Amino acid sequence: MSTYRDVQTAVRVEKLRIWFGWLCGNFILLAIALATQDIHIVSVITQLLLAAGFLALTVALFRMTGALNRKAAAARREVLGDDA
């Protein structure tokens, strides 16, 4: 059986991984948009894709964080014996 500290550590590590993935994804989108900013029609398309990608990554980030929080709460209740 895991301890409360193990649960907290696992949750913290997973949240850091999720945020790092979000940051890297947005950095890649921004780099592509900046690389194509001088090509007029491609620049408009990449800006639209940047906005859509940012929105998609942000929605995924908060959904994953919420699911992780629910799993962590269940694990904490199990570890602490609060299954009521």
N, C-alpha and C positions, 0 to 999 in steps of 0.2 A: 504494500500500500504506500502511495506517495505521501509526502508531507506537504504541509501548507506552503512551506518555502519553495519546494519543487514546483508546485503549481504556479506560484508567483513568478518564478524564474522563467518557466516555460512560456507563460503569457507575455512577459516583457520581451523575451527574445523574438517571439512570433510577431509581436507588434512592431518591433524594430525592423524586422525583415519586410513586413508589409509596407511600412513607411519608406524604407529604402527602395523597394521596388517601384513605388509610386513616384518617388523623386527621380529615379533613373529613367523611368518611362517618360516623364514630362521633360526631362533634360534632352532626351533623344528627339522628342517631338519639336522642342524649341530649336535644337541644332539643325534639324531638317528645314524648319521654317526660315531660319536665318540664312541657311545656305542657298535657298531659292528666292530670296527676297528681291533680287534684281531681275528676275525673269517674270514679267508682269502677270500673265495668265496663270502660270504655275504658282506664283506667289499667292494669288487669291485662293487657289485650290488648297494649297498647303496651310494657309491661315484658317480656312474652314475645317480642314482635317485636324489642325492643332486644337481648335476649340472643341470639336467633337471628341477627339482623343483625350483631352483634359477632362471633359465631362465624364466620359466613360471610365477613365482611371479613377476619378474622384468618387464616383458612385460605387465602383468595385472596392475601393479602399474602405469606405464607410460600411458597406455591407459585410466585408470580411472582418473588420474590426468588431462590428456588432455581433456577428456569429461567434467570434473568438471570446467576446465578453460573456455571452450566454454559456458557452462551454466552460469557461473559467469559473463562472458562478456555480454551475452544477458540480464541477470538480471540488470547489471550495466547500460547498455544502456536504459533499460526500466525505471529504477529508476531516472536516470539523464535526461531522455527525449531525448536521442540521437538516435531515431529509424530510422534515415535516412539511 
